[in-house]
Amino acid sequence: MDYKEIPILKGLMDYSKENNAYFHMPGHKGGNAFRKIGFEAFDVDLLSMDVTEVAGIDNLHCPEAAIKEAQELAAQAFGAQHTFFLVNGTTCGIYSMILAAANPGDKIIIPRNCHKSVTGAVILGRLQPIYINPELDSKFNFASGISPAAVQKAIQEHRDAKAVVITSPTYYGVCSDLEQIARIAHENNMLLLVDEAHGAHFAFHGELPKTALQCGADVVAQSTHKTLPSMTQSSMLHVRSNKVDIDRLKLFLQLTQSTSPSHILLASLDSARYIMQQKGEELLNDVIYWCNWLRNEVNSNENLRCLSKADIGRAGIFDIDSTRITVNFAKSGLSGTKADELLRSKFKLQVEMADLSNIVAICTVGDSIDSIKKLANDIKTLAQDSTAYNNDGESQEIKAFKNIPEMKLLPWEAVYQAKEEVPIENSQGRICGEMIIPYPPGIPIIMPGEIISRDIIDYSLECRSKGIKINGAKDASLKYITTIK
Ligand SMILES: Cc1ncc(COP(=O)(O)O)c(C=O)c1O
């Protein structure tokens, strides 16, 4: 069979043949998590299990049997009152939790460095976003956690807001002080909604940060597929609160999820929960131990910096996820994107994402001691081979988050306006008509309705020139930007 004319399939087959070490999602790591413990359920003929709601198979939108039972078991495992299985990723969970919490026109407090699913919900719900600036970390050049003081200030200035949304952990593994933030939100009659897309594994090991539910969050969206052994696109939404309108939440889940959910994805959520309950702590013991070993190894190289517990306490870093490996290459003379490219081409190792300064690798129960040792050795070898340079000046990324662009129109209003494309170099001062989103991490740097500043232009162009893909923009090459006419 010639697969050349089936380009997606061919791409997947080629990647699988490369035999790279996977330091990216999904958390089962090419099935290693299952093989490691002899879990053979997915080694059978998956196609024969790819069925829809025939008799005996439950219905995601009105679960009465297996899905109901599986969701209840998951709620117990994650400490929720209600758990909903998601087949459209955490994105549909985030849409639903926000749409259920606020009416059109309502204010909602969100971090400026939130994922595009949060800003997407703001557009769909016709909400007014009140942005909180994250703390900025000049050592790693990334947008970091959200301080309780910043939440308090936003609430004081907008007492009529309906909810606070926090992303914790961030893509880089930085956690915010959710206990304090929950207290502040609740004292002010607001819901705390947490995007815990990167923290589904926290519930299964005492050395990991507390879960958002343990900290008092009302609703929590988790990408099970990112850090636990479930399949891509499978996620969970947990509720632990009496203040959430469950019927309204269920309605939005029905509106944002397929009417033909994949039962294989649902079964993989159920399996991930089971595996983690049975073996999670034991498996995570090794992962955490070897990730900490890797941190020490990498940090013993003066040209590298790996995010560690020693960073806690500065720049909004309240805690870190020990399984997330964030390495800053700035002093070694490599950009994060270049390091990512070289790790793949020279060492057959694929990380999860890279930005201008850092690479981010995901370690999960699918990893082995050898794979984590390989990650450490390859990072160190790469840094040794590059030349040091002076890392002076402030990164464009930090500049872009320092000054939130002025909002002339609400995001949803801008979406419905007439638009025109202008050369990006001539766009300073114009009202933006689209989202510009370096992907990953998927954080919009400008929203529709906001004034385009020089910093935003420079940061967007720098991302583009370093090979970071741009989402949201009509012209992904960024020669042109869509503005309001
Ligand atoms: C912080 C954050 N939130 C939400 C999402 C959306 O998750 P999903 O891809 O499961 O829809 C992502 C995806 O990368 C993310 O990084």
The ligand as a Tripos MOL2 file, in Angstrom:
@<TRIPOS>MOLECULE
LIG
   16    16     1     0     0
SMALL
NO_CHARGES

@<TRIPOS>ATOM
      1 C1         -3.0630   25.5000   30.0910 C.3       1 LIG1
      2 C2         -3.9290   24.7770   29.1060 C.ar      1 LIG1
      3 N1         -5.2540   24.8010   29.2740 N.ar      1 LIG1
      4 C3         -6.0970   24.1710   28.4330 C.ar      1 LIG1
      5 C4         -5.6120   23.4630   27.3610 C.ar      1 LIG1
      6 C5         -6.5880   22.7790   26.4450 C.3       1 LIG1
      7 O1         -6.5050   21.4120   26.6430 O.3       1 LIG1
      8 P1         -6.9610   20.3360   25.5580 P.3       1 LIG1
      9 O2         -5.8670   20.2950   24.5440 O.co2     1 LIG1
     10 O3         -7.0930   19.0820   26.3360 O.co2     1 LIG1
     11 O4         -8.2350   20.7910   24.9710 O.co2     1 LIG1
     12 C6         -4.2310   23.4140   27.1370 C.ar      1 LIG1
     13 C7         -3.6880   22.6800   25.9770 C.2       1 LIG1
     14 O5         -2.5210   22.6430   25.7170 O.2       1 LIG1
     15 C8         -3.3610   24.0970   28.0200 C.ar      1 LIG1
     16 O6         -2.0390   24.0850   27.8500 O.3       1 LIG1
@<TRIPOS>BOND
     1     1     2 1
     2     2     3 ar
     3     2    15 ar
     4     3     4 ar
     5     4     5 ar
     6     5     6 1
     7     5    12 ar
     8     6     7 1
     9     7     8 1
    10     8     9 2
    11     8    10 1
    12     8    11 1
    13    12    13 1
    14    12    15 ar
    15    13    14 2
    16    15    16 1
@<TRIPOS>SUBSTRUCTURE
     1 LIG1         1 GROUP 0 **** ****
